[in-house]
Amino acid sequence: MLASTLGTPLTDPLGRALVEAGAGRRGALHDLLTRGSRLPGPRMNEDLAEAFAQACRARGPAADAVALSLARLSADEAPGGTASEFLPVCGVVALGARAAGDPVERARVLHELHARADDLRFRVRDAVVDALARIGAAAGDDLVREVSSWMDGYFHAAAVVRALEREDWLSSIREAQPVVERLDEAFVLVRDAPRAAARWPGHKALLEALAKAPAAVAARLGVPIFDMLVRWAQTRDPALREVVSSAIGSKRLAGRLGPEVRRVEAALQASKAAPRNPDHDHGPSRDRSKNRRRGRR
């Protein structure tokens, strides 16, 4: 009889199912996770996902194949909005825990997370953000540099920006310049987007992330982030101007860093497009189309 395998007690149903899955019998694990997922529903069972991640972490390399197989389940195999969506979420959470605990595994896990960052299912994308923040808590500034390759895609860049504002990663960051570089790259991605991108979900996700995250980052890293916002406040792009305005709208910043906030506001005001001269505004032109139609009769 098998007793405990690499720290996973077989008296625990989750641990027992994980060991069986490692041996190729994954039905029991899938059933346990989907039944406990609380999906479909407003909130999935995050505690169960974390318990699975910790069980995988305890087993180390022996559980890697199981976590990876779950993370790689496609939207056809585990459709969004169903209990099956919980399976790839658990896989992603487990990968994040693995990389946070073992720096040697970080590059491999980041490659897998990158592939999941633009997943069609929003819960999987959210799990990627959580995983990045978790790894960042352990890797700090190193991870800020390592995700530079993520900044060429809308959902990927949004995942980085969203993760950067998480307290667990943000509190481990000591250098402002790499963060400024990642945020600059996100702004450039929006600035250079084709007009059609306004209809793309990833583009919208990046705009929303940029409008929210800089407040938390600026509160932690201070002047260098405000210097960046001052630069972007000078853009004529209405969407980016709105992003900068939203980024400094936090009451948290106004109280602690009021002079810096006012510096960005002044840059926005100075670069604001001049109003059209009212002397040159003669109102709408006359519509003579009706007269032309009458003339053709």
Secondary structure by P-SEA (a helix, b strand, c coil): ccccccccccccaaaaaaaaaaacccaaaaaaaaaacccccccccaaaaaaaaaaaaaacccaaaaaaaaaacccccccccccaaaaaaaaaaaaaaaaaacccaaaaaaaaaaaacccccaaaaaaaaaaaaaaaaaaaaaaaaaaccccccaaaaaaaaaaaacaaaaaacccaaaaaaaaaaaaaaaaaccccccccaaaaaaaaaaaccaaaaaaaccaaaaaaaaaacccccaaaaaaaaaaacccccccccaaaaaaaaaaaaaaccccccccccccccccaaaaaaaaac
